[in-house]
């Protein structure tokens, strides 16, 4: 009597620890940030342009570090008696403090904000359009001459780019129903934080308040019509 013996195939899966693997997209982003940092910090003293806006940033840092640490208003607007908030200039204060209130410290802080914006282009582009789109967007922004000038301006108006990018991403998520009052993944506090930052950056961002109201009314009307 012949007995057939069946052997079970045993698959052995080798697991590689996460700390030993380097994601290709993160590595490429790191390379892009190195390029962006090089073109911004190389000959920084020759690239930086010191004018009225930069003078105000230095005076603000001096007031915070040497006179009184609490400043309730920021840069004055073109309309007499109106001022922006002070948050952008508070962001620059640590850079001024490290440099001994030298103007180059503020320009370095402005360049770092540009690197943060470049990183935001990658992650938002990756989530919306894929990894390649995120890498291309970050790469273009890393060496584009116009962006280089903006990142070395030390002016709150040019920080609008980062806030517009984050606001547009939040609006996109909300429009596609990923932000709801009963959702566990709430982004309304994040939007509220962005809206608050508008008052410290530039009035040109204020129309986004109206856009958000229109989005809420439009989506609520669609929900009512579906009932």
Protein Blocks (a to p, Z undefined) as FASTA:
>chain_A
ZZddddddddddddddfklpccfklmmmmmmmmmmmmmmmgoklmmpccdfklmmmmmmm
mmmmmmomcdfbdcddfbehiacdfklmmmmmmmmmmnoopaklmmmmmmmmmmmmmmmm
mmmmmmmnojklmmmmmmmmmmomklmmmmmnopaklmmmmmmmmmmmmmmmmmnopacf
kbcbdcklmmmmmmmmmmmmbfklmmmmmmmmmmmmmmmmmmmmmZZ
